[in-house]
Amino acid sequence: MSGTDTATTDIAGDTAADADTDAGLGIDTHTVDSLRTWLVDCVAAHLERPADTVDTAVKLSDYGLDSLYVLAVAAELEDYLDISLDPTVMWDNPTIDALSEALIEELAVQDA
């Protein structure tokens, strides 16, 4: 393939456009979309259901997920992102959409 393959990206977001956009933020491997996808997969695994049945705009508590689940996901997030999180971030951002946005902000703060 030639140099015209500009739409190709990998999981790390290694396109020239992504590198330029994220270089100053220190979040070149994580985007709101990549975090949303990871969270959907994580929630789906805990719920033992297909990922395509998890609505990112629905409150996690509406799925019947309790505080033990929240602590487990917070620990998984810390491992995945290699950062320290306050578990209340899950309660303060009750949907996958809101949590994804908050995590990007947290990554920027911790990387600064």
ROSE-4610 file (N, C-alpha, C; in Angstrom, 1 decimal, always signed):
// ROSE-4610
residu = [M/M/M/S/S/S/G/G/G/T/T/T/D/D/D/T/T/T/A/A/A/T/T/T/T/T/T/D/D/D/I/I/I/A/A/A/G/G/G/D/D/D/T/T/T/A/A/A/A/A/A/D/D/D/A/A/A/D/D/D/T/T/T/D/D/D/A/A/A/G/G/G/L/L/L/G/G/G/I/I/I/D/D/D/T/T/T/H/H/H/T/T/T/V/V/V/D/D/D/S/S/S/L/L/L/R/R/R/T/T/T/W/W/W/L/L/L/V/V/V/D/D/D/C/C/C/V/V/V/A/A/A/A/A/A/H/H/H/L/L/L/E/E/E/R/R/R/P/P/P/A/A/A/D/D/D/T/T/T/V/V/V/D/D/D/T/T/T/A/A/A/V/V/V/K/K/K/L/L/L/S/S/S/D/D/D/Y/Y/Y/G/G/G/L/L/L/D/D/D/S/S/S/L/L/L/Y/Y/Y/V/V/V/L/L/L/A/A/A/V/V/V/A/A/A/A/A/A/E/E/E/L/L/L/E/E/E/D/D/D/Y/Y/Y/L/L/L/D/D/D/I/I/I/S/S/S/L/L/L/D/D/D/P/P/P/T/T/T/V/V/V/M/M/M/W/W/W/D/D/D/N/N/N/P/P/P/T/T/T/I/I/I/D/D/D/A/A/A/L/L/L/S/S/S/E/E/E/A/A/A/L/L/L/I/I/I/E/E/E/E/E/E/L/L/L/A/A/A/V/V/V/Q/Q/Q/D/D/D/A/A/A]
num = [1/1/1/2/2/2/3/3/3/4/4/4/5/5/5/6/6/6/7/7/7/8/8/8/9/9/9/10/10/10/11/11/11/12/12/12/13/13/13/14/14/14/15/15/15/16/16/16/17/17/17/18/18/18/19/19/19/20/20/20/21/21/21/22/22/22/23/23/23/24/24/24/25/25/25/26/26/26/27/27/27/28/28/28/29/29/29/30/30/30/31/31/31/32/32/32/33/33/33/34/34/34/35/35/35/36/36/36/37/37/37/38/38/38/39/39/39/40/40/40/41/41/41/42/42/42/43/43/43/44/44/44/45/45/45/46/46/46/47/47/47/48/48/48/49/49/49/50/50/50/51/51/51/52/52/52/53/53/53/54/54/54/55/55/55/56/56/56/57/57/57/58/58/58/59/59/59/60/60/60/61/61/61/62/62/62/63/63/63/64/64/64/65/65/65/66/66/66/67/67/67/68/68/68/69/69/69/70/70/70/71/71/71/72/72/72/73/73/73/74/74/74/75/75/75/76/76/76/77/77/77/78/78/78/79/79/79/80/80/80/81/81/81/82/82/82/83/83/83/84/84/84/85/85/85/86/86/86/87/87/87/88/88/88/89/89/89/90/90/90/91/91/91/92/92/92/93/93/93/94/94/94/95/95/95/96/96/96/97/97/97/98/98/98/99/99/99/100/100/100/101/101/101/102/102/102/103/103/103/104/104/104/105/105/105/106/106/106/107/107/107/108/108/108/109/109/109/110/110/110/111/111/111/112/112/112]
x = [+0.8/+0.0/+0.9/+0.4/+1.2/+0.9/+1.5/+1.4/+0.0/-1.0/-2.3/-3.2/-2.7/-3.5/-3.7/-4.3/-4.4/-5.5/-6.4/-7.5/-7.1/-5.9/-5.6/-5.1/-5.6/-5.1/-5.0/-4.2/-4.1/-4.6/-4.6/-5.2/-4.4/-3.2/-2.4/-2.7/-3.4/-3.7/-2.6/-1.8/-0.5/-0.6/-1.7/-1.7/-1.0/-0.6/+0.1/-0.9/-2.1/-3.1/-3.2/-3.4/-3.5/-2.3/-1.1/+0.1/+0.2/-0.2/-0.1/-1.1/-2.3/-3.4/-3.1/-2.5/-2.4/-1.0/+0.0/+1.4/+1.5/+0.8/+0.9/+0.2/-0.7/-1.6/-1.0/-0.1/+0.5/-0.5/-1.5/-2.5/-2.6/-1.4/-1.4/-1.9/-2.1/-2.6/-4.1/-4.7/-6.0/-6.8/-8.0/-9.0/-10.3/-11.2/-12.5/-13.1/-13.0/-13.6/-12.9/-11.6/-10.9/-11.3/-11.4/-11.8/-13.3/-14.1/-15.5/-15.6/-14.9/-14.9/-14.4/-13.3/-12.8/-13.8/-14.4/-15.4/-16.6/-17.1/-18.2/-17.8/-16.6/-16.2/-16.1/-15.6/-15.5/-16.8/-17.8/-19.1/-19.8/-19.7/-20.3/-19.8/-18.5/-17.9/-18.5/-18.6/-19.1/-20.6/-21.3/-22.7/-23.0/-22.0/-22.1/-23.1/-22.9/-23.8/-22.9/-23.5/-22.7/-22.5/-21.3/-21.0/-21.9/-22.5/-23.4/-24.8/-24.9/-26.2/-26.0/-24.8/-24.5/-24.6/-25.5/-25.8/-24.9/-24.0/-23.1/-23.7/-25.0/-25.7/-26.5/-26.6/-27.4/-26.5/-27.1/-26.3/-25.9/-24.7/-24.2/-25.1/-25.6/-26.5/-27.8/-28.2/-29.4/-29.2/-28.0/-27.7/-27.6/-27.9/-27.8/-26.4/-25.5/-24.1/-24.0/-23.4/-23.3/-21.9/-21.7/-20.5/-19.3/-19.4/-18.3/-17.9/-18.8/-18.5/-17.8/-18.2/-17.6/-16.1/-15.9/-14.5/-13.7/-14.3/-13.5/-13.2/-14.1/-13.9/-12.8/-12.9/-12.0/-10.6/-10.4/-9.1/-8.6/-9.6/-9.2/-8.8/-9.5/-9.1/-7.7/-7.4/-6.1/-5.0/-5.2/-4.3/-4.1/-5.3/-5.3/-4.6/-4.9/-4.4/-3.1/-2.7/-1.5/-1.5/-2.7/-2.9/-3.6/-3.6/-4.4/-5.7/-6.8/-8.1/-8.8/-9.5/-10.5/-11.7/-12.1/-13.2/-14.5/-14.6/-15.8/-15.9/-14.9/-15.0/-16.1/-16.3/-17.4/-18.7/-18.9/-20.2/-20.4/-19.4/-19.5/-19.8/-19.5/-19.7/-20.4/-21.7/-22.4/-22.6/-22.3/-22.5/-21.1/-21.1/-19.8/-19.4/-20.3/-19.9/-19.3/-19.9/-19.4/-18.0/-17.9/-16.7/-15.6/-15.8/-14.8/-14.2/-15.1/-14.7/-13.9/-14.3/-13.6/-12.3/-12.2/-10.9/-9.9/-10.3/-9.4/-8.8/-9.7/-9.3/-8.3/-8.6/-7.7/-6.4/-6.4/-5.1/-4.3/-4.9/-4.2/-3.6/-4.4/-3.9/-2.7/-2.9/-1.8/-0.6/-0.7/+0.4/+1.1/+0.5/+1.1/+2.2]
y = [-1.2/+0.0/+1.2/+2.3/+3.5/+4.5/+5.6/+6.6/+7.3/+6.8/+7.4/+6.7/+5.8/+5.1/+5.9/+7.0/+8.0/+7.6/+6.8/+6.4/+5.3/+4.7/+3.6/+4.1/+3.5/+3.8/+2.4/+2.4/+1.2/+1.6/+0.6/+0.8/+1.9/+2.1/+3.1/+4.5/+4.6/+5.9/+6.5/+5.7/+6.1/+6.7/+7.5/+8.2/+9.5/+10.1/+11.4/+12.5/+12.5/+13.4/+13.2/+12.0/+11.7/+12.2/+11.9/+12.2/+13.7/+14.5/+15.9/+16.4/+15.9/+16.3/+16.0/+14.9/+14.4/+14.7/+15.1/+15.2/+16.1/+17.2/+18.1/+17.7/+16.8/+16.3/+15.1/+14.4/+13.2/+12.0/+12.0/+11.0/+10.3/+10.1/+9.6/+8.2/+7.4/+6.1/+6.0/+7.0/+6.9/+8.1/+7.8/+8.8/+8.5/+9.5/+9.3/+8.0/+7.9/+6.7/+5.4/+5.4/+4.1/+3.8/+4.8/+4.5/+4.0/+4.6/+4.2/+2.8/+2.4/+1.0/+0.0/+0.4/-0.4/-0.6/+0.5/+0.5/-0.3/-0.2/-1.1/-2.5/-2.9/-4.3/-4.7/-3.9/-4.2/-4.4/-3.5/-3.5/-4.8/-5.0/-6.2/-7.5/-7.5/-8.7/-8.9/-7.9/-8.0/-8.3/-7.9/-8.2/-9.5/-10.1/-11.3/-11.2/-10.1/-9.9/-9.3/-9.4/-8.8/-7.3/-6.9/-5.5/-4.6/-5.1/-4.3/-4.1/-4.6/-4.4/-3.4/-2.9/-1.9/-0.5/+0.3/+1.7/+2.6/+3.4/+4.2/+5.4/+5.7/+6.8/+6.4/+5.1/+4.6/+4.6/+5.0/+5.0/+3.6/+3.4/+2.0/+1.4/+2.3/+1.7/+1.2/+1.7/+1.1/-0.3/-0.7/-2.1/-3.0/-2.4/-3.2/-3.4/-2.6/-2.7/-2.0/-2.8/-2.2/-1.7/-1.3/-0.6/-1.5/-2.8/-3.7/-3.8/-3.7/-3.7/-2.4/-1.3/+0.0/+0.0/-0.6/-0.7/-1.6/-2.7/-3.6/-2.9/-2.1/-1.4/-0.3/+0.4/+1.4/+0.8/-0.3/-1.0/-1.4/-2.0/-2.4/-1.1/+0.0/+1.2/+1.7/+1.6/+2.0/+1.2/-0.1/-1.0/-0.7/-0.6/-0.3/+1.0/+2.0/+3.4/+3.7/+2.9/+3.1/+4.4/+4.7/+5.9/+5.6/+6.5/+6.3/+7.1/+6.4/+7.1/+7.1/+8.1/+8.2/+7.4/+6.4/+5.6/+6.4/+7.6/+8.4/+8.9/+8.8/+9.2/+8.4/+7.2/+6.3/+6.9/+7.3/+7.8/+9.2/+10.0/+11.4/+11.4/+10.3/+10.2/+8.9/+8.8/+7.6/+6.8/+7.5/+6.8/+6.5/+5.6/+5.3/+6.6/+7.3/+8.5/+9.5/+9.8/+10.8/+10.3/+9.0/+8.5/+8.6/+8.3/+8.4/+9.8/+10.8/+12.2/+12.5/+12.1/+12.5/+11.8/+10.6/+9.9/+10.6/+11.1/+11.8/+13.0/+13.7/+14.9/+14.5/+13.4/+12.9/+12.5/+11.9/+11.5/+12.8/+13.8/+15.0/+15.7/+15.7/+16.2/+15.5/+14.1/+13.3/+13.3/+13.6/+13.5/+14.9/+15.9/+17.3/+17.5]
z = [+0.0/+0.0/+0.0/-0.6/-0.7/+0.5/+0.4/+1.4/+1.5/+0.6/+0.6/+1.6/+2.4/+3.4/+4.6/+4.6/+5.7/+6.7/+6.4/+7.3/+8.2/+8.1/+8.9/+10.3/+11.3/+12.7/+13.4/+14.4/+15.3/+16.7/+17.5/+18.9/+19.6/+19.4/+20.1/+19.5/+18.4/+17.8/+17.1/+16.4/+15.8/+14.4/+14.2/+12.9/+13.1/+12.0/+12.2/+12.8/+12.4/+12.9/+14.4/+14.9/+16.3/+17.1/+16.5/+17.2/+17.4/+16.3/+16.4/+17.4/+17.4/+18.3/+19.8/+20.1/+21.4/+22.0/+21.2/+21.6/+22.8/+22.8/+24.0/+25.2/+25.0/+26.2/+26.9/+26.3/+26.9/+27.0/+26.1/+26.1/+24.7/+24.1/+22.8/+22.6/+23.7/+23.6/+24.0/+24.5/+25.0/+24.4/+24.0/+23.5/+24.2/+24.1/+24.7/+24.1/+22.8/+22.1/+22.5/+22.7/+23.1/+24.5/+25.4/+26.8/+26.8/+26.0/+26.0/+25.6/+24.5/+24.1/+25.2/+25.9/+26.9/+28.0/+28.4/+29.5/+29.1/+27.9/+27.4/+27.5/+27.1/+27.2/+28.6/+29.5/+30.9/+31.6/+31.3/+31.9/+31.4/+30.1/+29.5/+30.1/+30.4/+31.0/+32.4/+33.2/+34.5/+34.5/+33.5/+33.4/+32.7/+32.1/+31.4/+30.2/+29.4/+28.3/+27.2/+25.9/+24.8/+24.9/+24.5/+24.6/+23.8/+22.7/+21.9/+22.6/+23.8/+24.5/+25.7/+25.8/+26.8/+26.2/+26.8/+26.3/+27.1/+26.4/+27.1/+27.8/+27.5/+28.1/+29.3/+29.6/+30.7/+32.0/+33.1/+34.3/+34.7/+35.1/+35.5/+36.6/+37.5/+38.5/+38.0/+36.8/+36.2/+35.7/+35.5/+35.2/+36.4/+37.6/+38.8/+39.4/+39.0/+39.4/+40.8/+41.7/+43.1/+43.4/+44.6/+45.0/+44.9/+45.1/+44.9/+43.4/+42.5/+41.1/+40.8/+41.4/+41.1/+41.6/+42.7/+43.2/+42.3/+41.8/+40.9/+39.6/+39.0/+37.8/+38.0/+39.1/+39.4/+39.5/+40.1/+40.2/+38.8/+38.0/+36.6/+35.8/+36.0/+35.3/+35.7/+37.0/+37.5/+36.8/+36.7/+36.1/+34.6/+34.0/+32.5/+32.1/+32.9/+32.6/+33.3/+34.3/+35.1/+35.8/+36.4/+37.2/+38.5/+39.4/+40.6/+40.5/+40.8/+40.7/+42.1/+42.3/+43.4/+43.0/+43.7/+43.3/+43.1/+43.7/+43.6/+42.1/+41.3/+39.9/+39.2/+39.7/+39.1/+39.5/+40.7/+41.2/+40.6/+40.5/+40.0/+38.5/+37.8/+36.4/+36.1/+36.3/+36.4/+35.1/+33.9/+32.6/+32.0/+31.1/+30.4/+29.6/+29.0/+28.3/+29.2/+30.3/+31.3/+31.9/+32.2/+32.7/+31.8/+30.5/+29.5/+29.4/+29.4/+29.3/+30.6/+31.7/+33.0/+33.0/+32.5/+32.5/+31.6/+30.5/+29.6/+30.3/+31.0/+31.8/+32.9/+33.6/+34.7/+34.1/+33.0/+32.4/+32.0/+31.5/+31.2/+32.5/+33.6/+34.8/+35.4/+35.4/+36.0/+35.1/+33.8/+32.9/+32.9/+33.4/+33.4/+34.3]
